[in-house]
């Protein structure tokens, strides 16, 4: 497989998606830990008052990503697929086929920013 600049740009766009997902996940975990710590501090301050149990995190699978818009997810997927079709299909004019990577990277980045 020949690696050209288009492939490198698409690879970097994919790395941006994974980096963004990792940042979102880390931020949500940090906020959960801070909220739990704040509850413990409040419980410690109120020792003389009746004890209220501190909410413990539930074990199991947590969904840490929230979809901003399903239309953005679908649009990102369609734009990415259109870019891939530009590269491997003869349906597009030869003048725009070398720029497949612009459309593909734009679709991937659109997909990346459809989550929070």
N, C-alpha and C positions, 0 to 999 in steps of 0.2 A: 504494500500500500504506500502510495506516495503521500508524504506529508507536506502540505503547502500552508501558506499563511491563513487561508480560510479555515483549515482544520485546527490550527493553533488558536484562532480567535474563538471558534466554537468550543474548544476545550476550556479556554479561560472563562467563557460564559457559564459553562457547566460548573466550574470551580466556584464561581460567584454564587450560584444556586446553593451548592452544598455549604459554603461559608455562611450565607444568610440563614439557612436552616439551623446551623449550629449556633449562631448568635441568638436567634429567636429562642431556641431550646434552653440555652444557658441563661438568658435573661429571665425566662419564666421560672426556672428552678431557683434562681437567686431571689426573685421576688417572693416565692413560696417560703423559702428559708427565712427571709426577713420578717414575713408576716407571722410565722410560727415563733420566732424569737421575740417579737413584739408582744404576742399573746402571753408568752412565758414571763416577760418582764412585768406586764400588767398584773398577772396572777401573783407574782412575788410582791408587788406593791400592796396588794389587797389581802395580805395575810390575815388581818383581823376580821375581814368580811367573810361571809359564807363562801366556801370553795366552789368555784366553777371549773369544770374540767376543761383542760386545754385540748383543742381539736388536734387530733393526730392525723397525719397524712394516711390515706387509704392505700394499702398495698395493692398492686396489680398494674395493669396497663393504663397509662394516662395519655390522653391526646394532648400534645403540647403545641399543636399548630392550629390556627384558626384561618379558615378561608375567607379572604376579604370579599371576593366576588367569584362565583362559579363561572360567570361570563368571562372574566379574565383568565381563568384556568383553561376554559375551552378555547378562547381566542389564542392564548399562548400555544396550546397544543396544535391548533389549526395552522398558525403561522409557522411553527417549527416544521410541521409536515409539508407545508408548501415549499419551504426552503430545501428540504430533502428531495422533494419532487423536482425542484429546479435543477438540482445537481444531476439526477439520474434519469430524468425523463426528457423526451424530445418534444414535449408539448409546449415548452416555453421557447421564445425566440433565442437564437444563439447569442444575441447581443447582451441578454441579461443572465444567461446561464453562468458566466464566471463569477457573478455576485451572489451566488447561492448562500454563502456564509453570512452575509449581512442579514438576510431574512431569517435564517436559522438562529443566529445569535439573538436577534431581536425577539423571536418567539420564546426562546429559552429565558431571556431576561424578563419578558412579560410574565412568564410563568413564575419566576422567582419572586416577583413583587406582588403576587396575588395571595400571599400568605402573610400572616402577622402572628 
